[in-house]
Amino acid sequence: MSASTRTFCLGSDDTVYVLPHTQYQAMLGDPAAHPILRFANQSVRCAATVVEVQDGERIRADWISYFVMKFDGRGVLDREAHLRAFVDRNSEANQAIAGKASSMSEARRAVMNAAR
C-alpha cells in the first residue's frame, strides 16, 4: 500500500484543475518562476488530499485540507499569504486536537473551520 498526494483547484468558471505536486512544490519554492496564468488576479479555492493506493487503485482519501491561494496579475502565487494561512490553519487545528476543545465534535468543528 502507498499514498499519493493530489491538489485540486477550482477555477472561476467552476472548472476543477489538478495541480501536480511537483508544480505546487516548485511554485512554493519560487513563485515568480512558476506562474499559473489562468489564475491571474484571482483567489482560488483548493483542496489537497492524500490518497491511499493499493495495487494501482485508489482506495480512500486519508486526509483532506481546504485552502485558498491568491495570485497576482501575472499569475504568481502570494507565497507569504499562503504560508501564513497554512500556519494559522494548522495552529487552530492543533489547539483543538491538543485538548483545548471540550468535545470531539467541537474539535472536529475547529479543524473544519481551520481548513477553510
LOBA-289514 format. One record per residue (C-alpha): residue number from 1; residue in three letters; x, y, z. Coordinates in steps of 0.2 Angstrom, whole numbers. Layout:
<pts>
+-----+---------+-------+-------+-------+
: num : residuo :     u :     v :     w :
+-----+---------+-------+-------+-------+
: NUM :     ALA :     X :     Y :     Z :
...
+-----+---------+-------+-------+-------+
</pts>
This chain:
<pts>
+-----+---------+-------+-------+-------+
: num : residuo :     u :     v :     w :
+-----+---------+-------+-------+-------+
:   1 :     MET :     0 :     0 :     0 :
:   2 :     SER :     6 :    18 :    -4 :
:   3 :     ALA :     0 :    35 :    -3 :
:   4 :     SER :    -2 :    49 :   -16 :
:   5 :     THR :    -4 :    67 :   -15 :
:   6 :     ARG :   -17 :    77 :   -25 :
:   7 :     THR :   -21 :    95 :   -26 :
:   8 :     PHE :   -36 :   102 :   -34 :
:   9 :     CYS :   -40 :   120 :   -38 :
:  10 :     LEU :   -57 :   127 :   -43 :
:  11 :     GLY :   -56 :   140 :   -57 :
:  12 :     SER :   -68 :   155 :   -58 :
:  13 :     ASP :   -79 :   146 :   -70 :
:  14 :     ASP :   -80 :   131 :   -58 :
:  15 :     THR :   -68 :   120 :   -68 :
:  16 :     VAL :   -58 :   108 :   -57 :
:  17 :     TYR :   -39 :   108 :   -61 :
:  18 :     VAL :   -27 :    96 :   -55 :
:  19 :     LEU :   -11 :   104 :   -49 :
:  20 :     PRO :     3 :    92 :   -50 :
:  21 :     HIS :    13 :    90 :   -33 :
:  22 :     THR :    29 :    94 :   -42 :
:  23 :     GLN :    22 :   111 :   -49 :
:  24 :     TYR :    15 :   115 :   -32 :
:  25 :     GLN :    31 :   112 :   -23 :
:  26 :     ALA :    41 :   122 :   -37 :
:  27 :     MET :    28 :   136 :   -35 :
:  28 :     LEU :    31 :   137 :   -16 :
:  29 :     GLY :    50 :   137 :   -19 :
:  30 :     ASP :    50 :   151 :   -32 :
:  31 :     PRO :    33 :   158 :   -36 :
:  32 :     ALA :    39 :   170 :   -49 :
:  33 :     ALA :    47 :   156 :   -59 :
:  34 :     HIS :    31 :   146 :   -59 :
:  35 :     PRO :    16 :   157 :   -63 :
:  36 :     ILE :    -1 :   150 :   -67 :
:  37 :     LEU :    -8 :   162 :   -80 :
:  38 :     ARG :   -26 :   155 :   -79 :
:  39 :     PHE :   -27 :   161 :   -60 :
:  40 :     ALA :   -20 :   178 :   -63 :
:  41 :     ASN :   -29 :   191 :   -51 :
:  42 :     GLN :   -39 :   178 :   -43 :
:  43 :     SER :   -41 :   170 :   -26 :
:  44 :     VAL :   -43 :   151 :   -30 :
:  45 :     ARG :   -51 :   138 :   -19 :
:  46 :     CYS :   -41 :   122 :   -17 :
:  47 :     ALA :   -41 :   105 :    -9 :
:  48 :     ALA :   -26 :    95 :    -5 :
:  49 :     THR :   -28 :    76 :    -2 :
:  50 :     VAL :   -18 :    61 :     2 :
:  51 :     VAL :   -25 :    46 :    -6 :
:  52 :     GLU :   -22 :    28 :    -1 :
:  53 :     VAL :   -17 :    17 :   -16 :
:  54 :     GLN :   -16 :    -2 :   -17 :
:  55 :     ASP :   -12 :   -11 :   -32 :
:  56 :     GLY :   -14 :     4 :   -43 :
:  57 :     GLU :   -31 :     8 :   -37 :
:  58 :     ARG :   -37 :    22 :   -26 :
:  59 :     ILE :   -44 :    15 :   -10 :
:  60 :     ARG :   -48 :    31 :     0 :
:  61 :     ALA :   -44 :    48 :     4 :
:  62 :     ASP :   -34 :    48 :    21 :
:  63 :     TRP :   -33 :    67 :    23 :
:  64 :     ILE :   -41 :    82 :    15 :
:  65 :     SER :   -36 :   101 :    18 :
:  66 :     TYR :   -45 :   115 :    10 :
:  67 :     PHE :   -37 :   132 :     7 :
:  68 :     VAL :   -37 :   147 :    -4 :
:  69 :     MET :   -22 :   153 :   -15 :
:  70 :     LYS :   -21 :   171 :   -20 :
:  71 :     PHE :   -12 :   175 :   -37 :
:  72 :     ASP :    -7 :   192 :   -43 :
:  73 :     GLY :   -10 :   200 :   -60 :
:  74 :     ARG :     4 :   189 :   -68 :
:  75 :     GLY :    -2 :   173 :   -60 :
:  76 :     VAL :    11 :   172 :   -47 :
:  77 :     LEU :     6 :   165 :   -30 :
:  78 :     ASP :     7 :   176 :   -15 :
:  79 :     ARG :    18 :   164 :    -6 :
:  80 :     GLU :    19 :   173 :    11 :
:  81 :     ALA :     0 :   175 :    12 :
:  82 :     HIS :    -2 :   156 :     8 :
:  83 :     LEU :    11 :   150 :    21 :
:  84 :     ARG :     4 :   162 :    34 :
:  85 :     ALA :   -14 :   155 :    31 :
:  86 :     PHE :    -7 :   137 :    32 :
:  87 :     VAL :     2 :   140 :    49 :
:  88 :     ASP :   -14 :   149 :    56 :
:  89 :     ARG :   -25 :   134 :    50 :
:  90 :     ASN :   -14 :   121 :    57 :
:  91 :     SER :   -11 :   131 :    74 :
:  92 :     GLU :   -30 :   131 :    76 :
:  93 :     ALA :   -32 :   113 :    72 :
:  94 :     ASN :   -18 :   108 :    83 :
:  95 :     GLN :   -25 :   118 :    98 :
:  96 :     ALA :   -42 :   109 :    95 :
:  97 :     ILE :   -33 :    92 :    95 :
:  98 :     ALA :   -22 :    96 :   110 :
:  99 :     GLY :   -37 :    96 :   121 :
: 100 :     LYS :   -42 :   114 :   121 :
: 101 :     ALA :   -59 :   109 :   114 :
: 102 :     SER :   -71 :   102 :   126 :
: 103 :     SER :   -78 :    88 :   115 :
: 104 :     MET :   -73 :    79 :   100 :
: 105 :     SER :   -87 :    87 :    89 :
: 106 :     GLU :   -80 :   104 :    95 :
: 107 :     ALA :   -63 :    98 :    90 :
: 108 :     ARG :   -69 :    92 :    73 :
: 109 :     ARG :   -78 :   109 :    70 :
: 110 :     ALA :   -62 :   118 :    74 :
: 111 :     VAL :   -52 :   108 :    62 :
: 112 :     MET :   -65 :   110 :    48 :
: 113 :     ASN :   -65 :   129 :    52 :
: 114 :     ALA :   -46 :   129 :    51 :
: 115 :     ALA :   -47 :   121 :    34 :
: 116 :     ARG :   -57 :   135 :    27 :
+-----+---------+-------+-------+-------+
</pts>
